[in-house]
Amino acid sequence: MEIKEAHFYEMIVSAGSAQRKSRVFNLRLSEIPGQSGRYQIYYYDCGTTHAFQGKILENTNEKLLFEIDGGKQFEFKPLRRTRPK
């Protein structure tokens, strides 16, 4: 998925059987030096920048699926603008 600066994303957090949806801003992803396949992910939500380390499970044009230690998964999708009718 192409990550754009200053853009909104839909985020779905899954832990076990629980899921939570929210809208996040300014998603960023960077590889951790010296740790092959490990990434740091950042996003802005509720007045705070959140950061997690983990691995990418899926990266397609439609979504980015990221998993942190402990099995919690973060799914990000570009938020589509809807035009008023």
C-alpha positions, 0 to 999 in steps of 0.5 A: 500500500502506498503510504502518503504523508498527511493522509487519513487511514482506517485502522482495525486493531485485532487482539484475540476475538476483539476488534476496534475500528478507528481513523488515524492520521499521518501513518509512517513505517520504517525498517529497524536497522540491523533487524531484518524484517522488523519495522517501526510503525507510527500513527497519530490518533487522539492527540498522541503519536503511537509507535509499535515494533513488529512485522508486516504480514501483508502489504497490498494496494488495498491494505497493510497488515502489521503484527506486533509481539503478542499477536495483536494485529493492525490493519490499515486502509486508505480512508476514501473521501465520500462526496456529498450528494 
